[in-house]
């Protein structure tokens, strides 16, 4: 019997339930996938709490890897037995198997394992579009990256170093600082005891940085704006501490004609050709060893409640996966 983690009401981690589910045969354009590993992402908590509204009851999770078990009519780009990964809607990745649209699947190269894929598809593609699509970064540029020891942070820092881009990363503890440095951060700021914007100005001879990558949201928004150089860009790609406050457009002008964007991964992988190009670049870096994926937490799928508690308490570093 197949199993899945579901939730019938929004709330804390305790609303997650482990249930038996019936998985039928795929319809036209669909596949049945047997999961081998499932990704744990902070975005999962947004659905659970209701920040991202969904019709309940529902499954949870947006990222997993596994093997195609059956294909429906009209499916041509994957076949039964193919190794695949995916990220994105519909929810339901926290499951042993499921039916889903075949168009969302990305074939896995032989050199990348299932756990690595589940740990990096969402984070890696996020890092890919942040570095390769948002702003024309060039060698010699310096950027500020919040949550530098997180899953996206560790991948983005390594990738930035390959591009010749210097990363100033923020972290909460010395342990996380060491991890960030080991993965490409040239400078690390302990945000609980240092003024982030002041330190950024020191490190950039007063100029500030052209781009800030901010996945934290409410708590870091003001400091992020204050760290930007003239005509700099604040990329708000997450809200771990809560939604960003309302933006006063005049303040953007006063602070140096600044730009703010709130991108979503879905809009950068909606076109299969662009998704495959970003995935191909990511997979090439990982398979060659130029980028390493740190899986620092592993959970059983029926322990999703504890996984969410650890994630929200900041007890995780790098990537986390559920193993089946």
C-alpha positions as CSV (number, residue, x, y, z in Angstrom):
1,X,0.0,0.0,0.0
2,X,1.2,3.5,-0.9
3,X,1.6,6.1,1.9
4,X,1.7,9.9,1.9
5,X,2.0,12.8,4.3
6,X,-1.1,14.9,4.1
7,X,-2.7,17.8,6.1
8,X,-6.4,18.5,6.7
9,X,-6.0,21.9,8.3
10,X,-3.3,24.6,8.4
11,X,-1.1,25.1,11.4
12,X,2.0,23.8,13.1
13,X,4.0,20.7,12.2
14,X,1.5,18.6,14.2
15,X,-1.1,18.9,11.4
16,X,1.0,16.6,9.2
17,X,-0.4,13.1,9.1
18,X,0.9,9.8,7.7
19,X,-1.8,8.1,5.7
20,X,-2.4,5.1,3.4
21,X,-3.4,6.3,0.0
22,X,-4.6,4.7,-3.2
23,X,-2.6,5.4,-6.3
24,X,-4.2,4.3,-9.6
25,X,-3.0,4.3,-13.2
26,X,-1.7,7.4,-15.0
27,X,-4.1,9.1,-17.4
28,X,-3.2,10.9,-20.6
29,X,-0.1,13.0,-20.2
30,X,0.6,11.6,-16.7
31,X,3.1,9.1,-15.1
32,X,3.2,7.1,-12.0
33,X,6.5,7.6,-10.2
34,X,7.9,5.5,-7.4
35,X,9.9,7.8,-5.1
36,X,13.4,7.0,-3.8
37,X,14.1,10.3,-2.1
38,X,12.1,13.4,-1.3
39,X,13.3,16.9,-0.7
40,X,12.5,19.0,2.4
41,X,12.2,22.7,1.6
42,X,11.3,25.7,3.6
43,X,8.6,26.5,1.1
44,X,6.8,23.3,2.4
45,X,6.1,25.2,5.6
46,X,4.4,28.0,3.7
47,X,1.7,25.6,2.4
48,X,1.4,23.9,5.8
49,X,0.8,27.2,7.7
50,X,-1.5,28.6,5.0
51,X,0.8,31.4,3.9
52,X,0.4,29.8,0.5
53,X,-3.3,28.9,0.4
54,X,-4.4,25.5,-1.0
55,X,-7.6,23.6,-1.0
56,X,-7.6,21.1,1.9
57,X,-7.1,18.3,2.5
58,X,-4.0,18.0,0.4
59,X,-0.6,16.4,0.1
60,X,2.6,18.3,0.8
61,X,6.0,18.6,-0.8
62,X,7.2,19.9,-4.2
63,X,10.4,18.0,-4.9
64,X,11.4,14.3,-5.2
65,X,13.3,11.9,-7.3
66,X,12.6,8.3,-8.3
67,X,11.8,5.9,-11.1
68,X,8.9,6.1,-13.6
69,X,6.7,3.1,-12.9
70,X,4.0,3.6,-15.6
71,X,3.2,6.1,-18.3
72,X,-0.1,7.4,-19.6
73,X,-1.2,8.0,-23.2
74,X,0.7,10.6,-25.1
75,X,3.8,10.6,-22.9
76,X,6.9,10.5,-25.0
77,X,9.8,12.3,-23.3
78,X,10.1,9.7,-20.4
79,X,9.5,6.0,-20.4
80,X,8.9,3.3,-17.8
81,X,12.1,2.7,-15.9
82,X,13.6,6.1,-16.4
83,X,15.4,7.8,-13.5
84,X,13.8,11.3,-13.0
85,X,13.6,14.2,-10.6
86,X,11.2,17.2,-10.4
87,X,10.2,20.3,-8.5
88,X,7.0,22.3,-8.5
89,X,3.3,21.8,-8.2
90,X,1.0,19.9,-7.7
91,X,1.7,19.2,-4.1
92,X,2.3,15.6,-3.0
93,X,6.0,14.8,-3.1
94,X,5.9,13.5,0.5
95,X,4.7,10.1,-0.7
96,X,6.0,6.7,-1.6
97,X,4.5,6.9,-5.1
98,X,2.1,9.2,-6.9
99,X,0.5,10.2,-10.2
100,X,1.7,13.5,-11.7
101,X,2.0,15.4,-15.0
102,X,4.9,13.9,-17.1
103,X,5.8,17.4,-18.3
104,X,7.3,18.2,-14.9
105,X,9.8,15.5,-14.9
106,X,13.5,16.0,-15.6
107,X,15.7,13.0,-16.6
108,X,18.6,12.3,-14.3
109,X,22.1,11.8,-15.6
110,X,23.7,8.5,-14.5
111,X,26.2,10.3,-12.4
112,X,23.7,11.9,-10.0
113,X,22.1,9.7,-7.3
114,X,18.5,10.0,-6.1
115,X,19.3,11.5,-2.8
116,X,21.5,14.2,-4.4
117,X,18.7,14.9,-6.9
118,X,16.1,15.3,-4.2
119,X,18.4,17.5,-2.2
120,X,19.3,19.9,-5.1
121,X,16.6,20.1,-7.8
122,X,14.7,22.9,-6.2
123,X,17.7,24.5,-4.5
124,X,20.0,24.0,-7.5
125,X,17.5,25.4,-10.1
126,X,16.9,28.3,-7.7
127,X,20.6,29.0,-7.6
128,X,20.8,28.7,-11.3
129,X,18.1,31.3,-12.1
130,X,19.4,33.6,-9.4
131,X,22.9,33.6,-10.8
132,X,22.2,33.1,-14.5
133,X,18.9,34.9,-15.2
134,X,18.2,37.7,-12.7
135,X,21.1,40.0,-13.2
136,X,24.1,40.1,-15.5
137,X,26.7,39.3,-12.9
138,X,30.3,39.3,-14.0
139,X,33.7,38.2,-12.6
140,X,34.8,40.7,-10.0
141,X,31.3,41.6,-8.8
142,X,30.4,41.2,-5.1
143,X,27.0,40.1,-3.8
144,X,25.4,39.7,-0.4
145,X,23.7,36.4,0.4
146,X,21.6,35.8,3.4
147,X,21.3,32.3,4.9
148,X,24.6,31.4,3.4
149,X,24.8,28.0,5.2
150,X,21.4,26.9,3.9
151,X,20.7,24.6,1.0
152,X,20.5,27.4,-1.6
153,X,23.3,29.3,0.1
154,X,25.8,26.5,-0.2
155,X,25.1,25.8,-3.8
156,X,24.9,29.5,-4.9
157,X,28.2,30.3,-3.1
158,X,30.0,27.5,-4.9
159,X,28.5,28.5,-8.3
160,X,29.3,32.2,-7.7
161,X,33.0,31.3,-7.0
162,X,33.1,29.4,-10.4
163,X,31.9,32.6,-12.0
164,X,34.5,34.8,-10.3
165,X,31.8,36.5,-8.1
166,X,32.7,37.3,-4.5
167,X,30.0,36.3,-1.9
168,X,29.5,38.0,1.4
169,X,27.3,35.6,3.4
170,X,25.3,36.0,6.6
171,X,24.9,33.3,9.1
172,X,23.7,32.8,12.7
173,X,26.5,30.7,14.3
174,X,30.2,30.1,14.0
175,X,29.5,26.5,12.9
176,X,27.5,27.8,10.0
177,X,30.1,30.4,9.3
178,X,32.7,27.7,8.8
179,X,30.4,25.8,6.5
180,X,29.8,28.9,4.4
181,X,33.5,29.6,4.1
182,X,34.2,26.1,3.0
183,X,31.7,26.4,0.2
184,X,32.8,29.6,-1.3
185,X,31.9,32.6,0.9
186,X,34.8,35.0,0.9
187,X,33.4,37.0,3.8
188,X,31.0,35.9,6.5
189,X,28.9,38.1,8.7
190,X,27.4,36.9,12.0
191,X,24.2,38.8,11.8
192,X,23.2,38.4,15.5
193,X,26.3,40.3,16.6
194,X,27.3,42.5,13.7
195,X,25.6,45.2,11.7
196,X,25.1,43.6,8.3
197,X,24.8,46.8,6.2
198,X,27.7,48.5,8.1
199,X,30.0,45.5,7.6
200,X,29.0,45.3,3.9
201,X,30.0,48.9,3.4
202,X,33.3,48.2,5.2
203,X,34.0,45.3,2.9
204,X,33.2,47.2,-0.3
205,X,35.0,50.5,0.6
206,X,31.6,52.2,1.2
207,X,30.1,51.3,-2.2
208,X,27.7,48.5,-1.2
209,X,26.9,45.5,-3.4
210,X,25.0,45.5,-6.8
211,X,22.8,42.6,-5.8
212,X,21.5,41.2,-2.5
213,X,20.0,37.7,-2.5
214,X,17.5,37.6,0.4
215,X,15.5,34.4,1.3
216,X,14.8,35.6,4.9
217,X,12.3,38.4,4.3
218,X,10.9,40.6,7.0
219,X,13.8,40.5,9.4
220,X,16.5,41.3,6.8
221,X,14.6,43.6,4.4
222,X,15.8,46.9,5.8
223,X,19.4,45.8,6.1
224,X,19.4,44.4,2.6
225,X,18.2,47.7,1.1
226,X,20.9,49.5,3.2
227,X,23.6,47.2,1.7
228,X,22.9,48.0,-1.9
229,X,25.0,50.2,-4.1
230,X,23.4,52.9,-6.3
231,X,20.9,51.3,-8.7
232,X,21.4,48.0,-6.9
233,X,18.9,45.1,-7.0
234,X,17.3,43.4,-4.0
235,X,16.2,39.9,-4.9
236,X,13.6,38.7,-2.3
237,X,13.2,35.0,-3.1
238,X,12.0,33.7,0.3
239,X,10.2,34.8,3.5
240,X,11.7,32.5,6.2
241,X,11.1,35.2,8.9
242,X,7.8,36.5,7.4
243,X,6.7,38.5,4.4
244,X,8.6,41.6,3.5
245,X,7.0,44.9,4.6
246,X,5.2,47.2,2.2
247,X,7.6,49.0,-0.1
248,X,7.8,52.8,-0.2
249,X,8.7,53.5,-3.8
250,X,10.1,57.0,-2.9
251,X,12.5,55.4,-0.4
252,X,13.9,53.3,-3.3
253,X,14.7,56.6,-5.0
254,X,16.1,58.2,-1.9
255,X,18.4,55.2,-1.2
256,X,19.9,55.3,-4.6
257,X,17.3,54.4,-7.3
258,X,17.1,50.9,-6.1
259,X,15.3,47.9,-7.6
260,X,13.4,45.2,-5.8
261,X,12.1,41.9,-7.3
262,X,10.2,39.0,-5.8
263,X,10.8,36.1,-8.3
264,X,9.4,32.6,-8.2
265,X,11.2,29.5,-9.5
266,X,8.1,28.4,-11.4
267,X,8.4,31.4,-13.8
268,X,12.0,30.5,-14.6
269,X,11.3,26.8,-15.4
270,X,7.9,27.1,-17.0
271,X,9.3,26.7,-20.5
272,X,10.8,23.2,-20.9
273,X,13.8,24.5,-23.0
274,X,14.8,27.0,-20.3
275,X,14.3,24.5,-17.5
276,X,16.4,21.9,-19.3
277,X,19.1,24.5,-20.0
278,X,19.3,25.5,-16.3
279,X,19.2,21.8,-15.2
280,X,21.8,20.8,-17.7
281,X,24.2,23.5,-16.4
282,X,23.5,22.5,-12.8
283,X,23.8,18.7,-13.4
284,X,27.1,19.3,-15.2
285,X,28.6,21.2,-12.3
286,X,27.5,18.6,-9.8
287,X,28.4,15.5,-11.8
288,X,31.9,17.0,-12.4
289,X,32.4,17.7,-8.7
290,X,32.7,21.5,-9.2
291,X,29.6,21.9,-7.0
292,X,29.0,19.5,-4.1
293,X,25.6,19.0,-2.5
294,X,25.7,18.8,1.3
295,X,23.0,16.5,2.6
296,X,23.3,17.2,6.4
297,X,19.9,15.8,7.6
298,X,18.0,12.7,6.6
299,X,14.6,11.7,7.9
300,X,12.1,8.9,7.3
301,X,9.1,10.1,5.5
302,X,6.8,9.3,8.4
303,X,8.8,11.7,10.5
304,X,7.8,14.8,8.6
305,X,6.6,16.5,11.8
306,X,10.0,16.5,13.4
307,X,11.7,17.5,10.1
308,X,9.5,20.6,9.9
309,X,10.2,21.4,13.6
310,X,14.0,21.2,12.9
311,X,13.7,23.3,9.8
312,X,11.7,26.1,11.4
313,X,13.9,26.2,14.4
314,X,17.0,26.8,12.3
315,X,18.6,23.5,13.3
316,X,19.4,22.4,9.8
317,X,22.3,23.2,7.5
318,X,22.7,22.5,3.8
319,X,20.0,20.2,2.3
320,X,17.6,17.8,4.0
321,X,16.0,14.8,2.5
322,X,13.5,12.1,3.3
323,X,14.7,8.6,2.4
324,X,12.4,5.8,1.4
